[in-house]
Amino acid sequence: MVFQHRYGSGAVHARSLLADGTLGRPLVAHCQTTWYRDAAYYAVPWRGRWAGEGGGPTMGHGIHQYDLLLHLLGEWTEVRAMAARLVHDTESEDVSTGLVRFAGGAPATVVNSVLSPDETSRIRIDCERATVELTHLYGHSNDDWRYTPALRTSQPPAPTADVPSSHTAQLTALLDAHAAGTRPPGSGPDARSTLEMAGYTGLQWRGPRDFTGGRVFGPETEGELMGTQGPWLAFTGEHDDVDGHSTLMFAHAPRNADAIHTSHWFVRAEPIPTVAFSWAFFEEFALEGGESFEYRYRVVVADGAWDREQVATRLKGLAW
């Protein structure tokens, strides 16, 4: 799963301090993803619709922040929540709040919103020996973390490296696990507890900022392809400060059509360009003990703004 906020050095360091007891026992926590999306954002047909997004800000926005909270505090045992649709013309909520109890006993509040003009992403954990706070928006570095020691308690040590949270950091961990022949972090049961609080899956690509508003098309369709199916999908974007384009091609292996659960495209050109082979787009599916499943994909990167015929010809010429 793509849970990139786990992988910055600040998050790794905080988790280590919590695990080794430096901060003492966690006592109470708060997790906040309060962003702002206007009516124009939801004017795009698939946004705010169950068939297009599969949920609201709880699933689509706040999931990364409270995944980090779960990563830091461990297994949760109880969740109570409420949600409301207060402003936007959507099928899903535009604000939600939750109360979570962790296995260690600490309670936490979780707030997700797309109604908040003062945008922030925040985690605070009060422990016996210190409070640890993270305040950022879409990604964090060491400077975004703050530790406040309790009276007559020393300042916790600082991390030795500064690695921002990013998809690159998560991909590095994935490749390291592959080379070592071990299960990648953020997969299997490690990701399941977060998904049970939200509900989407998929192998996902997130593009650079300059690809925002790029062209998305399939074999026969173009534009709003969220929630659709097809053998391939292409995304073309223009690079900033360079007179040039790139085209990314995402393709299913033919045998994926016979997989245990059919896939749908999770694709956006705005506000953040992204494409995912989402194999649990509309609903969960369960595996029995000892059962497994496999999908095979291809991603091709090309120089220039390719058209539908070029993409189809190139993909057809590649053997599986």
C-alpha positions in Angstrom: 0.0 0.0 0.0 1.1 3.6 -0.7 1.5 5.0 2.8 4.4 7.4 2.2 4.2 9.4 5.4 5.7 6.4 7.3 9.0 6.6 5.5 10.4 10.0 6.3 13.3 10.0 8.8 11.2 12.0 11.2 8.6 9.3 11.3 11.2 6.5 11.6 12.8 8.3 14.5 9.6 9.0 16.3 8.5 5.4 16.0 11.9 4.3 17.4 11.6 6.6 20.4 8.1 5.3 21.1 9.2 1.7 20.7 12.3 1.8 22.9 10.5 3.7 25.7 12.4 7.0 25.4 9.2 9.0 25.4 7.4 6.8 28.0 4.0 5.3 27.6 1.6 7.0 25.1 -1.3 8.5 27.0 -3.5 10.4 24.5 -3.2 11.4 20.8 -4.7 13.5 18.1 -4.7 13.1 14.3 -5.9 15.9 12.0 -6.3 16.2 8.3 -8.1 19.4 7.8 -7.9 20.6 4.2 -10.0 22.8 1.9 -11.7 21.8 -1.3 -14.2 24.2 -3.0 -17.2 23.6 -5.2 -15.1 23.7 -8.4 -13.1 20.7 -7.1 -16.3 18.6 -6.7 -17.6 19.8 -10.1 -15.5 17.0 -11.7 -18.1 14.3 -12.2 -16.4 11.4 -10.4 -15.5 13.3 -7.2 -17.7 12.9 -4.2 -19.4 9.9 -5.8 -19.2 6.3 -4.5 -18.6 4.9 -8.0 -15.8 7.4 -8.6 -13.9 7.8 -5.3 -15.4 5.1 -3.1 -15.5 7.4 -0.2 -14.9 11.0 1.1 -12.1 12.7 3.0 -11.9 9.9 5.5 -10.8 7.5 2.7 -9.3 9.8 0.2 -7.5 12.5 2.2 -7.1 11.6 5.9 -6.0 8.0 5.4 -2.3 8.8 5.0 -2.3 10.8 8.2 -4.0 8.3 10.4 -2.0 5.5 8.9 1.0 7.3 10.3 -0.8 7.5 13.7 -1.4 3.7 13.6 2.2 3.1 12.5 3.4 5.0 15.5 1.0 3.7 18.2 0.4 0.1 17.0 -2.8 -2.0 17.0 -6.1 -0.3 17.6 -8.9 -2.1 19.4 -12.0 0.1 19.2 -13.3 2.8 16.9 -16.3 5.1 17.2 -17.1 7.7 14.6 -19.5 10.2 13.1 -19.6 11.8 9.6 -21.5 14.6 8.0 -22.2 16.2 4.7 -22.4 19.9 5.5 -21.4 21.9 2.4 -20.7 20.0 -0.8 -23.1 18.3 -3.1 -21.5 14.8 -2.7 -22.7 11.3 -2.0 -20.1 10.9 0.7 -19.2 12.9 3.8 -17.2 16.1 3.7 -16.2 15.9 7.4 -15.7 13.1 9.9 -14.5 12.6 13.4 -13.5 9.5 15.2 -12.5 8.2 18.6 -9.9 5.4 18.6 -8.6 3.2 21.5 -5.3 1.6 21.0 -4.2 -1.7 22.5 -1.9 0.0 24.9 -4.9 1.9 26.3 -4.3 5.3 24.8 -7.3 7.1 23.3 -7.0 9.2 20.2 -9.2 11.7 18.3 -9.2 11.7 14.5 -10.6 14.6 12.4 -10.9 14.6 8.6 -12.2 17.6 6.7 -12.3 19.3 3.3 -14.1 22.4 4.7 -11.1 24.0 6.5 -9.6 27.2 5.1 -6.7 27.0 7.4 -5.2 23.8 6.0 -3.0 21.5 8.1 -2.0 17.9 8.7 -1.1 17.2 12.3 -0.4 14.4 14.7 0.2 14.9 18.5 1.0 12.2 20.9 1.3 13.0 24.7 3.5 10.5 26.4 4.8 10.1 30.0 8.1 11.8 29.3 7.4 14.1 26.3 4.9 15.3 23.7 5.7 14.7 20.1 4.0 16.8 17.4 4.1 16.7 13.7 2.6 19.7 11.7 2.8 19.8 7.9 0.5 19.7 4.9 1.3 17.2 2.2 4.7 15.9 3.3 7.1 16.2 6.2 10.8 16.6 7.0 12.7 16.6 10.3 11.9 20.3 10.9 8.2 19.6 11.0 8.6 17.4 14.1 8.7 19.0 17.6 9.4 17.3 21.0 8.5 18.9 24.3 9.9 17.1 27.3 8.1 16.9 30.6 9.4 18.7 33.6 12.8 17.5 34.8 13.1 15.3 31.7 15.8 15.7 29.1 15.2 16.6 25.5 14.8 13.4 23.3 17.7 12.9 20.8 17.4 14.2 17.2 17.5 12.0 14.2 20.9 11.7 12.5 19.6 12.0 8.9 16.9 14.1 7.2 14.9 12.2 4.7 11.5 13.8 3.7 8.5 11.6 3.5 7.8 10.7 -0.1 6.9 8.0 -2.5 10.6 7.7 -3.3 11.4 6.8 0.3 8.7 4.1 0.3 9.8 2.7 -3.0 13.4 2.5 -1.6 12.1 0.4 1.3 10.1 -1.7 -1.2 13.1 -2.4 -3.4 15.3 -3.2 -0.3 12.8 -5.7 0.9 12.6 -7.3 -2.6 16.4 -7.6 -2.7 16.4 -9.2 0.7 13.5 -11.6 -0.1 11.4 -10.3 2.7 7.8 -8.9 2.9 7.8 -5.2 2.1 6.8 -2.8 4.9 3.3 -1.4 4.6 1.9 -4.6 3.2 -0.3 -7.5 4.4 -1.5 -7.3 8.0 0.7 -4.2 8.4 -1.6 -2.2 6.0 -4.8 -4.0 6.8 -5.5 -2.2 10.1 -5.4 1.2 8.2 -7.6 -0.1 5.3 -10.2 -1.3 7.8 -10.5 2.3 8.9 -10.9 3.6 5.3 -11.2 1.1 2.4 -9.1 1.5 -0.8 -6.4 -0.5 -2.4 -4.2 -0.6 -5.4 -0.7 -0.4 -6.9 -0.4 3.4 -7.4 1.7 5.9 -9.3 1.6 9.5 -8.2 2.9 12.0 -10.8 4.9 15.3 -10.3 3.1 18.6 -9.8 3.7 19.7 -13.4 1.7 16.8 -14.7 -1.5 18.2 -13.0 -4.2 18.5 -15.6 -2.6 16.1 -17.9 -4.4 14.1 -20.6 -5.8 10.6 -19.6 -7.1 8.2 -22.3 -7.7 4.5 -22.9 -8.2 2.4 -26.0 -11.6 4.0 -26.8 -12.2 6.6 -24.2 -10.7 9.8 -22.8 -11.1 12.1 -19.8 -13.0 10.9 -16.8 -11.9 7.2 -16.5 -12.2 6.9 -12.7 -13.8 3.6 -11.8 -13.7 2.2 -15.4 -12.0 -0.9 -16.7 -9.8 -1.6 -19.7 -6.6 -3.4 -20.8 -4.5 -0.2 -20.7 -4.5 3.5 -19.8 -2.2 6.3 -20.7 -1.3 9.6 -19.0 0.5 12.4 -20.8 1.9 15.4 -19.0 4.0 18.5 -19.8 7.2 19.3 -18.0 7.8 22.7 -16.3 10.5 24.8 -17.7 11.1 22.3 -20.5 9.5 22.3 -23.9 8.6 18.7 -23.8 6.1 16.0 -22.7 6.2 12.5 -21.3 3.6 9.7 -21.7 3.2 6.9 -19.2 1.4 3.7 -20.2 -0.2 1.4 -17.7 -1.2 -2.1 -18.9 -2.7 -5.2 -17.5 -1.3 -8.6 -18.3 -4.0 -10.6 -20.2 -4.2 -13.1 -17.4 -5.4 -10.4 -15.0 -8.8 -10.8 -16.6 -9.1 -14.2 -14.9 -7.9 -13.0 -11.5 -9.8 -13.5 -8.2 -11.2 -10.0 -8.3 -11.5 -7.6 -11.3 -9.6 -4.4 -11.3 -10.8 -0.8 -12.0 -8.8 2.3 -12.8 -8.2 4.7 -10.0 -7.1 7.8 -12.0 -6.9 11.5 -11.4 -5.4 14.4 -13.4 -6.2 16.9 -10.7 -5.4 18.0 -8.0 -2.6 15.4 -7.8 -2.0 13.3 -10.9 -2.3 9.6 -10.0 -3.0 6.2 -11.6 -3.7 2.9 -9.8 -4.5 -0.6 -10.8 -7.2 -0.8 -8.1 -8.3 -4.4 -7.4 -10.7 -3.5 -4.6 -12.2 -0.3 -6.0 -15.9 -0.8 -5.2 -15.8 -3.5 -2.5 -13.5 -5.6 -0.3 -12.8 -9.2 -1.1 -11.7 -11.8 1.3 -9.0 -14.5 1.0 -9.3 -17.7 2.9 -6.4 -19.0 5.0 -3.5 -20.0 2.8 -5.1 -18.6 -0.3 -3.2 -16.1 -2.5 -3.7 -14.0 -5.6 -1.4 -12.5 -8.2 -1.7 -9.7 -10.7 0.9 -8.6 -13.3 1.2 -5.1 -14.7 3.4 -3.1 -17.1 4.4 0.5 -16.9 6.1 2.1 -20.0 7.5 5.6 -20.0 7.9 7.4 -23.3 9.4 10.7 -24.5 6.8 13.0 -26.0 3.0 13.3 -26.1 1.9 10.0 -27.6 -1.5 9.5 -29.2 -3.8 6.5 -28.8 -2.5 4.7 -31.9 1.1 5.1 -30.8 0.3 3.7 -27.4 -1.7 0.8 -28.7 1.0 -0.1 -31.2 3.8 0.0 -28.7 1.9 -2.1 -26.1 0.8 -4.6 -28.7 4.4 -5.1 -29.7 5.6 -6.0 -26.1 5.4 -9.7 -25.2 4.2 -10.8 -21.8 
